[in-house]
Amino acid sequence: MHIHTMSQWQHVHHFTQENSQGERRTRIVIGLTLTMMVLEIAAGIAFGSMALLADGWHMATHVAALSITAVAYWYARRHADDPRYSFGTGKVGVLGGFASAVALAALSRGSVFLPM
């Protein structure tokens, strides 16, 4: 039998504890962005300003992208102890960023074809 254990070579891959402040700040930014979005859309309708309306809808894309980030934070934290993720859930944030970029690229590409 072996007298050595693998414990010296094993360690946990918990990256969510390092990002708890980032997750909290992302939620704050989502709240601020959502508030400004609603105010800009309401002011655009009230004052007939197309610029405020356009910027309000533009802010909606930021809220969507930041929400993808918040979901990635939540998912990574929720599954941090799951043994199916042998190297941890650190890459979930990267996947969230990629999904956000693809969604924004598809949305911006689609807006080119909107009728005036």
A tleap script that builds the chain and sets N, CA, C and O, in Angstrom:
source leaprc.protein.ff14SB
mol = sequence {
  NMET HIE ILE HIE THR MET SER GLN TRP GLN
  HIE VAL HIE HIE PHE THR GLN GLU ASN SER
  GLN GLY GLU ARG ARG THR ARG ILE VAL ILE
  GLY LEU THR LEU THR MET MET VAL LEU GLU
  ILE ALA ALA GLY ILE ALA PHE GLY SER MET
  ALA LEU LEU ALA ASP GLY TRP HIE MET ALA
  THR HIE VAL ALA ALA LEU SER ILE THR ALA
  VAL ALA TYR TRP TYR ALA ARG ARG HIE ALA
  ASP ASP PRO ARG TYR SER PHE GLY THR GLY
  LYS VAL GLY VAL LEU GLY GLY PHE ALA SER
  ALA VAL ALA LEU ALA ALA LEU SER ARG GLY
  SER VAL PHE LEU PRO CMET
}
set mol.1.N position { 0.820 -1.186 0.000 }
set mol.1.CA position { 0.000 0.000 0.000 }
set mol.1.C position { 0.863 1.247 0.000 }
set mol.1.O position { 2.020 1.231 0.419 }
set mol.2.N position { 0.269 2.327 -0.481 }
set mol.2.CA position { 0.997 3.594 -0.532 }
set mol.2.C position { 0.864 4.331 0.791 }
set mol.2.O position { -0.180 4.283 1.441 }
set mol.3.N position { 1.900 4.992 1.169 }
set mol.3.CA position { 1.844 5.768 2.416 }
set mol.3.C position { 1.598 7.247 2.134 }
set mol.3.O position { 1.379 8.025 3.063 }
set mol.4.N position { 1.632 7.641 0.864 }
set mol.4.CA position { 1.432 9.040 0.507 }
set mol.4.C position { -0.021 9.253 0.075 }
set mol.4.O position { -0.649 8.372 -0.512 }
set mol.5.N position { -0.527 10.427 0.375 }
set mol.5.CA position { -1.885 10.773 -0.047 }
set mol.5.C position { -1.820 11.849 -1.133 }
set mol.5.O position { -0.778 12.460 -1.370 }
set mol.6.N position { -2.924 12.051 -1.758 }
set mol.6.CA position { -3.017 13.067 -2.813 }
set mol.6.C position { -3.370 14.443 -2.250 }
set mol.6.O position { -3.511 15.394 -3.018 }
set mol.7.N position { -3.515 14.573 -0.956 }
set mol.7.CA position { -3.986 15.823 -0.362 }
set mol.7.C position { -3.086 17.015 -0.680 }
set mol.7.O position { -3.575 18.138 -0.800 }
set mol.8.N position { -1.793 16.791 -0.817 }
set mol.8.CA position { -0.915 17.917 -1.126 }
set mol.8.C position { -1.109 18.429 -2.552 }
set mol.8.O position { -0.691 19.544 -2.862 }
set mol.9.N position { -1.724 17.651 -3.408 }
set mol.9.CA position { -1.939 18.041 -4.794 }
set mol.9.C position { -3.362 18.520 -5.056 }
set mol.9.O position { -3.671 18.977 -6.157 }
set mol.10.N position { -4.213 18.420 -4.069 }
set mol.10.CA position { -5.608 18.793 -4.247 }
set mol.10.C position { -5.873 20.156 -3.620 }
set mol.10.O position { -5.307 20.507 -2.585 }
set mol.11.N position { -6.728 20.895 -4.263 }
set mol.11.CA position { -7.182 22.172 -3.728 }
set mol.11.C position { -8.538 22.485 -4.338 }
set mol.11.O position { -8.935 21.882 -5.335 }
set mol.12.N position { -9.234 23.415 -3.745 }
set mol.12.CA position { -10.568 23.767 -4.233 }
set mol.12.C position { -10.448 24.846 -5.301 }
set mol.12.O position { -9.477 25.601 -5.349 }
set mol.13.N position { -11.441 24.893 -6.133 }
set mol.13.CA position { -11.512 25.899 -7.190 }
set mol.13.C position { -12.718 26.790 -6.935 }
set mol.13.O position { -13.656 26.805 -7.733 }
set mol.14.N position { -12.704 27.514 -5.858 }
set mol.14.CA position { -13.799 28.413 -5.516 }
set mol.14.C position { -13.400 29.830 -5.894 }
set mol.14.O position { -12.551 30.445 -5.249 }
set mol.15.N position { -14.017 30.332 -6.936 }
set mol.15.CA position { -13.719 31.682 -7.386 }
set mol.15.C position { -14.835 32.651 -7.018 }
set mol.15.O position { -14.668 33.864 -7.149 }
set mol.16.N position { -15.966 32.133 -6.563 }
set mol.16.CA position { -17.116 32.995 -6.298 }
set mol.16.C position { -16.915 33.840 -5.057 }
set mol.16.O position { -17.449 34.947 -4.993 }
set mol.17.N position { -16.174 33.373 -4.072 }
set mol.17.CA position { -15.941 34.178 -2.881 }
set mol.17.C position { -15.137 35.424 -3.234 }
set mol.17.O position { -15.320 36.476 -2.622 }
set mol.18.N position { -14.260 35.312 -4.208 }
set mol.18.CA position { -13.463 36.451 -4.640 }
set mol.18.C position { -14.324 37.471 -5.368 }
set mol.18.O position { -13.973 38.650 -5.408 }
set mol.19.N position { -15.449 37.044 -5.948 }
set mol.19.CA position { -16.282 37.917 -6.766 }
set mol.19.C position { -17.537 38.402 -6.054 }
set mol.19.O position { -18.410 38.985 -6.697 }
set mol.20.N position { -17.656 38.183 -4.753 }
set mol.20.CA position { -18.888 38.574 -4.071 }
set mol.20.C position { -19.098 40.083 -4.136 }
set mol.20.O position { -20.231 40.544 -4.276 }
set mol.21.N position { -18.025 40.852 -4.035 }
set mol.21.CA position { -18.147 42.298 -4.132 }
set mol.21.C position { -18.508 42.705 -5.566 }
set mol.21.O position { -19.282 43.640 -5.769 }
set mol.22.N position { -17.956 42.014 -6.545 }
set mol.22.CA position { -18.293 42.295 -7.938 }
set mol.22.C position { -19.751 42.004 -8.240 }
set mol.22.O position { -20.404 42.744 -8.977 }
set mol.23.N position { -20.261 40.912 -7.662 }
set mol.23.CA position { -21.673 40.569 -7.865 }
set mol.23.C position { -22.573 41.634 -7.256 }
set mol.23.O position { -23.562 42.035 -7.869 }
set mol.24.N position { -22.243 42.087 -6.072 }
set mol.24.CA position { -23.058 43.114 -5.401 }
set mol.24.C position { -23.011 44.426 -6.188 }
set mol.24.O position { -24.037 45.083 -6.365 }
set mol.25.N position { -21.844 44.795 -6.649 }
set mol.25.CA position { -21.718 46.040 -7.408 }
set mol.25.C position { -22.405 45.948 -8.761 }
set mol.25.O position { -22.930 46.946 -9.255 }
set mol.26.N position { -22.409 44.774 -9.364 }
set mol.26.CA position { -23.117 44.597 -10.630 }
set mol.26.C position { -24.611 44.825 -10.436 }
set mol.26.O position { -25.261 45.454 -11.272 }
set mol.27.N position { -25.150 44.320 -9.346 }
set mol.27.CA position { -26.580 44.548 -9.053 }
set mol.27.C position { -26.878 46.030 -8.836 }
set mol.27.O position { -27.922 46.524 -9.262 }
set mol.28.N position { -25.967 46.737 -8.179 }
set mol.28.CA position { -26.158 48.179 -7.972 }
set mol.28.C position { -26.160 48.900 -9.315 }
set mol.28.O position { -27.002 49.765 -9.557 }
set mol.29.N position { -25.224 48.547 -10.186 }
set mol.29.CA position { -25.146 49.184 -11.510 }
set mol.29.C position { -26.393 48.871 -12.337 }
set mol.29.O position { -26.890 49.732 -13.063 }
set mol.30.N position { -26.901 47.632 -12.226 }
set mol.30.CA position { -28.136 47.293 -12.940 }
set mol.30.C position { -29.279 48.179 -12.453 }
set mol.30.O position { -30.061 48.684 -13.259 }
set mol.31.N position { -29.377 48.368 -11.150 }
set mol.31.CA position { -30.428 49.223 -10.594 }
set mol.31.C position { -30.316 50.663 -11.074 }
set mol.31.O position { -31.316 51.272 -11.455 }
set mol.32.N position { -29.101 51.210 -11.058 }
set mol.32.CA position { -28.898 52.584 -11.529 }
set mol.32.C position { -29.215 52.717 -13.021 }
set mol.32.O position { -29.869 53.671 -13.442 }
set mol.33.N position { -28.751 51.766 -13.801 }
set mol.33.CA position { -28.980 51.814 -15.249 }
set mol.33.C position { -30.465 51.671 -15.569 }
set mol.33.O position { -30.989 52.362 -16.443 }
set mol.34.N position { -31.139 50.768 -14.856 }
set mol.34.CA position { -32.572 50.568 -15.064 }
set mol.34.C position { -33.355 51.824 -14.692 }
set mol.34.O position { -34.302 52.199 -15.384 }
set mol.35.N position { -32.958 52.472 -13.597 }
set mol.35.CA position { -33.622 53.709 -13.183 }
set mol.35.C position { -33.454 54.799 -14.240 }
set mol.35.O position { -34.419 55.472 -14.603 }
set mol.36.N position { -32.240 54.969 -14.728 }
set mol.36.CA position { -32.001 55.980 -15.766 }
set mol.36.C position { -32.748 55.641 -17.057 }
set mol.36.O position { -33.251 56.531 -17.744 }
set mol.37.N position { -32.816 54.353 -17.377 }
set mol.37.CA position { -33.537 53.932 -18.575 }
set mol.37.C position { -35.006 54.341 -18.481 }
set mol.37.O position { -35.556 54.928 -19.413 }
set mol.38.N position { -35.629 54.030 -17.359 }
set mol.38.CA position { -37.049 54.361 -17.175 }
set mol.38.C position { -37.256 55.874 -17.211 }
set mol.38.O position { -38.198 56.357 -17.839 }
set mol.39.N position { -36.380 56.620 -16.541 }
set mol.39.CA position { -36.504 58.080 -16.539 }
set mol.39.C position { -36.340 58.665 -17.943 }
set mol.39.O position { -37.078 59.569 -18.332 }
set mol.40.N position { -35.380 58.152 -18.694 }
set mol.40.CA position { -35.167 58.672 -20.049 }
set mol.40.C position { -36.339 58.344 -20.977 }
set mol.40.O position { -36.754 59.182 -21.778 }
set mol.41.N position { -36.865 57.139 -20.867 }
set mol.41.CA position { -38.011 56.782 -21.721 }
set mol.41.C position { -39.241 57.600 -21.333 }
set mol.41.O position { -39.966 58.084 -22.203 }
set mol.42.N position { -39.475 57.754 -20.036 }
set mol.42.CA position { -40.623 58.551 -19.583 }
set mol.42.C position { -40.474 60.013 -20.005 }
set mol.42.O position { -41.438 60.622 -20.468 }
set mol.43.N position { -39.273 60.582 -19.849 }
set mol.43.CA position { -39.050 61.973 -20.249 }
set mol.43.C position { -39.146 62.119 -21.765 }
set mol.43.O position { -39.647 63.129 -22.260 }
set mol.44.N position { -38.673 61.124 -22.497 }
set mol.44.CA position { -38.771 61.167 -23.956 }
set mol.44.C position { -40.214 61.180 -24.425 }
set mol.44.O position { -40.567 61.893 -25.365 }
set mol.45.N position { -41.042 60.387 -23.764 }
set mol.45.CA position { -42.470 60.374 -24.123 }
set mol.45.C position { -43.138 61.675 -23.699 }
set mol.45.O position { -43.919 62.252 -24.456 }
set mol.46.N position { -42.832 62.140 -22.484 }
set mol.46.CA position { -43.466 63.348 -21.959 }
set mol.46.C position { -43.104 64.595 -22.769 }
set mol.46.O position { -43.959 65.445 -23.017 }
set mol.47.N position { -41.850 64.703 -23.177 }
set mol.47.CA position { -41.399 65.901 -23.870 }
set mol.47.C position { -41.283 65.718 -25.386 }
set mol.47.O position { -40.893 66.648 -26.091 }
set mol.48.N position { -41.615 64.543 -25.886 }
set mol.48.CA position { -41.539 64.292 -27.318 }
set mol.48.C position { -40.117 64.287 -27.851 }
set mol.48.O position { -39.876 64.668 -28.996 }
set mol.49.N position { -39.179 63.856 -27.025 }
set mol.49.CA position { -37.773 63.871 -27.423 }
set mol.49.C position { -37.361 62.498 -27.942 }
set mol.49.O position { -37.318 61.525 -27.190 }
set mol.50.N position { -37.060 62.434 -29.232 }
set mol.50.CA position { -36.609 61.190 -29.841 }
set mol.50.C position { -35.225 60.797 -29.311 }
set mol.50.O position { -34.915 59.610 -29.208 }
set mol.51.N position { -34.396 61.785 -28.976 }
set mol.51.CA position { -33.050 61.513 -28.454 }
set mol.51.C position { -33.134 60.812 -27.097 }
set mol.51.O position { -32.407 59.850 -26.852 }
set mol.52.N position { -34.009 61.286 -26.222 }
set mol.52.CA position { -34.169 60.640 -24.915 }
set mol.52.C position { -34.744 59.239 -25.063 }
set mol.52.O position { -34.325 58.313 -24.368 }
set mol.53.N position { -35.706 59.083 -25.969 }
set mol.53.CA position { -36.261 57.751 -26.213 }
set mol.53.C position { -35.196 56.793 -26.735 }
set mol.53.O position { -35.092 55.658 -26.271 }
set mol.54.N position { -34.418 57.247 -27.688 }
set mol.54.CA position { -33.378 56.391 -28.261 }
set mol.54.C position { -32.350 56.015 -27.200 }
set mol.54.O position { -31.929 54.861 -27.123 }
set mol.55.N position { -31.945 56.984 -26.386 }
set mol.55.CA position { -30.960 56.665 -25.350 }
set mol.55.C position { -31.561 55.770 -24.276 }
set mol.55.O position { -30.862 54.931 -23.707 }
set mol.56.N position { -32.840 55.939 -23.995 }
set mol.56.CA position { -33.506 55.055 -23.024 }
set mol.56.C position { -33.517 53.615 -23.507 }
set mol.56.O position { -33.239 52.698 -22.734 }
set mol.57.N position { -33.832 53.408 -24.772 }
set mol.57.CA position { -33.819 52.043 -25.312 }
set mol.57.C position { -32.405 51.505 -25.425 }
set mol.57.O position { -32.177 50.303 -25.296 }
set mol.58.N position { -31.459 52.398 -25.664 }
set mol.58.CA position { -30.053 52.005 -25.666 }
set mol.58.C position { -29.646 51.510 -24.271 }
set mol.58.O position { -28.916 50.528 -24.140 }
set mol.59.N position { -30.123 52.195 -23.247 }
set mol.59.CA position { -29.838 51.784 -21.865 }
set mol.59.C position { -30.437 50.404 -21.580 }
set mol.59.O position { -29.912 49.657 -20.755 }
set mol.60.N position { -31.534 50.068 -22.262 }
set mol.60.CA position { -32.139 48.747 -22.081 }
set mol.60.C position { -31.185 47.642 -22.518 }
set mol.60.O position { -31.165 46.567 -21.918 }
set mol.61.N position { -30.392 47.899 -23.561 }
set mol.61.CA position { -29.420 46.895 -23.975 }
set mol.61.C position { -28.335 46.719 -22.922 }
set mol.61.O position { -27.833 45.613 -22.721 }
set mol.62.N position { -27.974 47.804 -22.253 }
set mol.62.CA position { -26.995 47.702 -21.170 }
set mol.62.C position { -27.566 46.914 -19.984 }
set mol.62.O position { -26.867 46.107 -19.372 }
set mol.63.N position { -28.822 47.152 -19.675 }
set mol.63.CA position { -29.472 46.398 -18.588 }
set mol.63.C position { -29.486 44.909 -18.931 }
set mol.63.O position { -29.231 44.071 -18.067 }
set mol.64.N position { -29.780 44.582 -20.178 }
set mol.64.CA position { -29.798 43.179 -20.589 }
set mol.64.C position { -28.414 42.550 -20.462 }
set mol.64.O position { -28.279 41.437 -19.953 }
set mol.65.N position { -27.391 43.259 -20.921 }
set mol.65.CA position { -26.031 42.724 -20.849 }
set mol.65.C position { -25.578 42.559 -19.405 }
set mol.65.O position { -24.971 41.546 -19.058 }
set mol.66.N position { -25.862 43.531 -18.575 }
set mol.66.CA position { -25.492 43.433 -17.162 }
set mol.66.C position { -26.286 42.343 -16.446 }
set mol.66.O position { -25.783 41.718 -15.513 }
set mol.67.N position { -27.514 42.118 -16.879 }
set mol.67.CA position { -28.317 41.046 -16.280 }
set mol.67.C position { -27.724 39.679 -16.594 }
set mol.67.O position { -27.757 38.782 -15.751 }
set mol.68.N position { -27.187 39.514 -17.789 }
set mol.68.CA position { -26.505 38.258 -18.134 }
set mol.68.C position { -25.323 38.054 -17.195 }
set mol.68.O position { -25.074 36.936 -16.745 }
set mol.69.N position { -24.597 39.122 -16.897 }
set mol.69.CA position { -23.479 39.046 -15.961 }
set mol.69.C position { -23.950 38.659 -14.572 }
set mol.69.O position { -23.326 37.828 -13.913 }
set mol.70.N position { -25.057 39.262 -14.117 }
set mol.70.CA position { -25.589 38.937 -12.792 }
set mol.70.C position { -26.021 37.478 -12.709 }
set mol.70.O position { -25.803 36.824 -11.689 }
set mol.71.N position { -26.628 36.969 -13.770 }
set mol.71.CA position { -27.030 35.559 -13.796 }
set mol.71.C position { -25.797 34.651 -13.768 }
set mol.71.O position { -25.808 33.606 -13.116 }
set mol.72.N position { -24.743 35.048 -14.472 }
set mol.72.CA position { -23.502 34.259 -14.458 }
set mol.72.C position { -22.899 34.226 -13.058 }
set mol.72.O position { -22.448 33.174 -12.606 }
set mol.73.N position { -22.886 35.366 -12.366 }
set mol.73.CA position { -22.408 35.401 -10.978 }
set mol.73.C position { -23.231 34.454 -10.101 }
set mol.73.O position { -22.681 33.662 -9.336 }
set mol.74.N position { -24.552 34.550 -10.224 }
set mol.74.CA position { -25.443 33.722 -9.408 }
set mol.74.C position { -25.209 32.241 -9.691 }
set mol.74.O position { -25.110 31.439 -8.762 }
set mol.75.N position { -25.121 31.879 -10.955 }
set mol.75.CA position { -24.941 30.486 -11.341 }
set mol.75.C position { -23.601 29.946 -10.818 }
set mol.75.O position { -23.535 28.834 -10.294 }
set mol.76.N position { -22.553 30.733 -10.965 }
set mol.76.CA position { -21.230 30.301 -10.496 }
set mol.76.C position { -21.224 30.112 -8.977 }
set mol.76.O position { -20.641 29.155 -8.468 }
set mol.77.N position { -21.870 31.021 -8.265 }
set mol.77.CA position { -21.935 30.903 -6.804 }
set mol.77.C position { -22.765 29.693 -6.392 }
set mol.77.O position { -22.398 28.975 -5.462 }
set mol.78.N position { -23.867 29.467 -7.070 }
set mol.78.CA position { -24.780 28.363 -6.724 }
set mol.78.C position { -24.133 26.999 -6.957 }
set mol.78.O position { -24.380 26.057 -6.205 }
set mol.79.N position { -23.311 26.894 -7.990 }
set mol.79.CA position { -22.706 25.608 -8.349 }
set mol.79.C position { -21.224 25.506 -7.956 }
set mol.79.O position { -20.501 24.664 -8.487 }
set mol.80.N position { -20.783 26.343 -7.046 }
set mol.80.CA position { -19.362 26.347 -6.667 }
set mol.80.C position { -18.924 25.017 -6.053 }
set mol.80.O position { -17.777 24.607 -6.232 }
set mol.81.N position { -19.811 24.346 -5.342 }
set mol.81.CA position { -19.455 23.082 -4.686 }
set mol.81.C position { -19.857 21.851 -5.494 }
set mol.81.O position { -19.724 20.728 -5.009 }
set mol.82.N position { -20.335 22.040 -6.690 }
set mol.82.CA position { -20.779 20.924 -7.525 }
set mol.82.C position { -19.568 20.153 -8.050 }
set mol.82.O position { -18.717 20.737 -8.721 }
set mol.83.N position { -19.472 18.859 -7.761 }
set mol.83.CA position { -18.302 18.093 -8.211 }
set mol.83.C position { -18.244 17.901 -9.730 }
set mol.83.O position { -17.204 17.508 -10.260 }
set mol.84.N position { -19.348 18.174 -10.436 }
set mol.84.CA position { -19.322 18.052 -11.898 }
set mol.84.C position { -18.424 19.103 -12.549 }
set mol.84.O position { -17.964 18.920 -13.675 }
set mol.85.N position { -18.177 20.205 -11.836 }
set mol.85.CA position { -17.266 21.232 -12.321 }
set mol.85.C position { -15.893 20.969 -11.700 }
set mol.85.O position { -15.552 21.534 -10.661 }
set mol.86.N position { -15.124 20.119 -12.337 }
set mol.86.CA position { -13.864 19.675 -11.746 }
set mol.86.C position { -12.855 20.814 -11.591 }
set mol.86.O position { -11.984 20.747 -10.724 }
set mol.87.N position { -12.957 21.845 -12.408 }
set mol.87.CA position { -12.045 22.976 -12.278 }
set mol.87.C position { -12.762 24.215 -11.771 }
set mol.87.O position { -12.269 25.329 -11.945 }
set mol.88.N position { -13.911 24.038 -11.150 }
set mol.88.CA position { -14.657 25.159 -10.594 }
set mol.88.C position { -15.532 25.846 -11.624 }
set mol.88.O position { -15.597 25.450 -12.787 }
set mol.89.N position { -16.193 26.871 -11.167 }
set mol.89.CA position { -17.130 27.604 -12.023 }
set mol.89.C position { -16.563 28.956 -12.453 }
set mol.89.O position { -17.322 29.862 -12.798 }
set mol.90.N position { -15.266 29.097 -12.435 }
set mol.90.CA position { -14.639 30.365 -12.791 }
set mol.90.C position { -14.877 30.801 -14.219 }
set mol.90.O position { -14.879 31.998 -14.508 }
set mol.91.N position { -15.077 29.857 -15.113 }
set mol.91.CA position { -15.270 30.190 -16.525 }
set mol.91.C position { -16.707 30.555 -16.864 }
set mol.91.O position { -16.994 30.943 -17.996 }
set mol.92.N position { -17.614 30.437 -15.899 }
set mol.92.CA position { -19.012 30.793 -16.161 }
set mol.92.C position { -19.115 32.283 -16.484 }
set mol.92.O position { -19.903 32.676 -17.344 }
set mol.93.N position { -18.331 33.107 -15.808 }
set mol.93.CA position { -18.326 34.538 -16.097 }
set mol.93.C position { -17.852 34.837 -17.505 }
set mol.93.O position { -18.376 35.735 -18.165 }
set mol.94.N position { -16.869 34.092 -17.964 }
set mol.94.CA position { -16.369 34.266 -19.329 }
set mol.94.C position { -17.450 33.881 -20.331 }
set mol.94.O position { -17.647 34.567 -21.334 }
set mol.95.N position { -18.142 32.792 -20.060 }
set mol.95.CA position { -19.237 32.371 -20.933 }
set mol.95.C position { -20.366 33.399 -20.926 }
set mol.95.O position { -20.979 33.655 -21.962 }
set mol.96.N position { -20.641 33.988 -19.764 }
set mol.96.CA position { -21.646 35.050 -19.685 }
set mol.96.C position { -21.255 36.263 -20.505 }
set mol.96.O position { -22.097 36.861 -21.175 }
set mol.97.N position { -19.979 36.631 -20.456 }
set mol.97.CA position { -19.499 37.753 -21.264 }
set mol.97.C position { -19.612 37.475 -22.750 }
set mol.97.O position { -19.973 38.354 -23.533 }
set mol.98.N position { -19.300 36.244 -23.131 }
set mol.98.CA position { -19.425 35.860 -24.537 }
set mol.98.C position { -20.890 35.908 -24.983 }
set mol.98.O position { -21.202 36.423 -26.056 }
set mol.99.N position { -21.783 35.366 -24.147 }
set mol.99.CA position { -23.214 35.376 -24.485 }
set mol.99.C position { -23.732 36.812 -24.604 }
set mol.99.O position { -24.539 37.117 -25.482 }
set mol.100.N position { -23.266 37.682 -23.724 }
set mol.100.CA position { -23.662 39.081 -23.772 }
set mol.100.C position { -23.175 39.742 -25.058 }
set mol.100.O position { -23.918 40.497 -25.685 }
set mol.101.N position { -21.944 39.466 -25.453 }
set mol.101.CA position { -21.396 40.048 -26.677 }
set mol.101.C position { -22.150 39.563 -27.906 }
set mol.101.O position { -22.431 40.347 -28.812 }
set mol.102.N position { -22.478 38.276 -27.943 }
set mol.102.CA position { -23.218 37.736 -29.077 }
set mol.102.C position { -24.610 38.357 -29.156 }
set mol.102.O position { -25.074 38.718 -30.237 }
set mol.103.N position { -25.274 38.480 -28.005 }
set mol.103.CA position { -26.621 39.062 -27.987 }
set mol.103.C position { -26.592 40.522 -28.435 }
set mol.103.O position { -27.445 40.945 -29.215 }
set mol.104.N position { -25.620 41.293 -27.951 }
set mol.104.CA position { -25.534 42.698 -28.349 }
set mol.104.C position { -25.167 42.842 -29.822 }
set mol.104.O position { -25.668 43.738 -30.502 }
set mol.105.N position { -24.300 41.970 -30.317 }
set mol.105.CA position { -23.948 42.017 -31.735 }
set mol.105.C position { -25.156 41.688 -32.607 }
set mol.105.O position { -25.379 42.331 -33.633 }
set mol.106.N position { -25.928 40.695 -32.203 }
set mol.106.CA position { -27.126 40.330 -32.968 }
set mol.106.C position { -28.154 41.459 -32.929 }
set mol.106.O position { -28.802 41.751 -33.935 }
set mol.107.N position { -28.300 42.088 -31.773 }
set mol.107.CA position { -29.258 43.183 -31.647 }
set mol.107.C position { -28.823 44.390 -32.466 }
set mol.107.O position { -29.646 45.012 -33.139 }
set mol.108.N position { -27.546 44.723 -32.415 }
set mol.108.CA position { -27.088 45.890 -33.174 }
set mol.108.C position { -27.133 45.624 -34.681 }
set mol.108.O position { -27.418 46.530 -35.464 }
set mol.109.N position { -26.861 44.416 -35.073 }
set mol.109.CA position { -26.938 44.063 -36.489 }
set mol.109.C position { -28.388 44.115 -36.965 }
set mol.109.O position { -28.658 44.551 -38.085 }
set mol.110.N position { -29.313 43.677 -36.130 }
set mol.110.CA position { -30.728 43.705 -36.493 }
set mol.110.C position { -31.277 45.105 -36.584 }
set mol.110.O position { -32.205 45.348 -37.356 }
set mol.111.N position { -30.722 46.063 -35.800 }
set mol.111.CA position { -31.256 47.420 -35.815 }
set mol.111.C position { -30.927 48.169 -37.096 }
set mol.111.O position { -31.542 49.192 -37.397 }
set mol.112.N position { -29.961 47.665 -37.849 }
set mol.112.CA position { -29.622 48.291 -39.120 }
set mol.112.C position { -30.788 48.159 -40.104 }
set mol.112.O position { -30.981 49.013 -40.970 }
set mol.113.N position { -31.551 47.092 -39.961 }
set mol.113.CA position { -32.618 46.809 -40.922 }
set mol.113.C position { -33.986 47.314 -40.480 }
set mol.113.O position { -34.984 47.039 -41.145 }
set mol.114.N position { -34.051 48.044 -39.377 }
set mol.114.CA position { -35.330 48.578 -38.945 }
set mol.114.C position { -35.765 49.720 -39.854 }
set mol.114.O position { -34.936 50.547 -40.234 }
set mol.115.N position { -37.042 49.785 -40.211 }
set mol.115.CA position { -37.507 50.891 -41.073 }
set mol.115.C position { -37.514 52.192 -40.287 }
set mol.115.O position { -37.735 52.206 -39.076 }
set mol.116.N position { -37.273 53.262 -40.988 }
set mol.116.CA position { -37.248 54.597 -40.361 }
set mol.116.C position { -38.642 55.150 -40.264 }
set mol.116.O position { -38.833 56.260 -39.767 }
savepdb mol mol.pdb
quit
